[in-house]
């Protein structure tokens, strides 16, 4: 059975296309090393200025939107497989992270968040 969050459909509008509006769920890897957690999220095509990253308790929440900046008026789609929509990724850590410091960098389509515990 397909995951409903990952489903994506296109609605034809005249001769163009518009995303269905479903949330996109980007893939993430989570690593632990000593007192640090590293979260790497695959966000190819997302503008770094469109990202919101929050750490509350033991939850890291990443929100944003991937927009199709290539689409132009008059384009007629033939095949569209890339999801363009809002997204929210939530990572639940196995321990509370009160007092932790957080840094982030966006490199080569990946958002890398480092959470250092005190």
HELIX and SHEET records of a PDB file:
HELIX    1   1 UNK A   48  UNK A   50  5                                   3    
SHEET    1   A 2 UNK A  10  UNK A  13  0                                        
SHEET    2   A 2 UNK A  16  UNK A  19 -1                                        
SHEET    1   B 4 UNK A  28  UNK A  33  0                                        
SHEET    2   B 4 UNK A  36  UNK A  42 -1                                        
SHEET    3   B 4 UNK A 110  UNK A 116 -1                                        
SHEET    4   B 4 UNK A 101  UNK A 107 -1                                        
SHEET    1   C 3 UNK A  52  UNK A  56  0                                        
SHEET    2   C 3 UNK A  59  UNK A  65 -1                                        
SHEET    3   C 3 UNK A  86  UNK A  92 -1                                        
END                                                                             
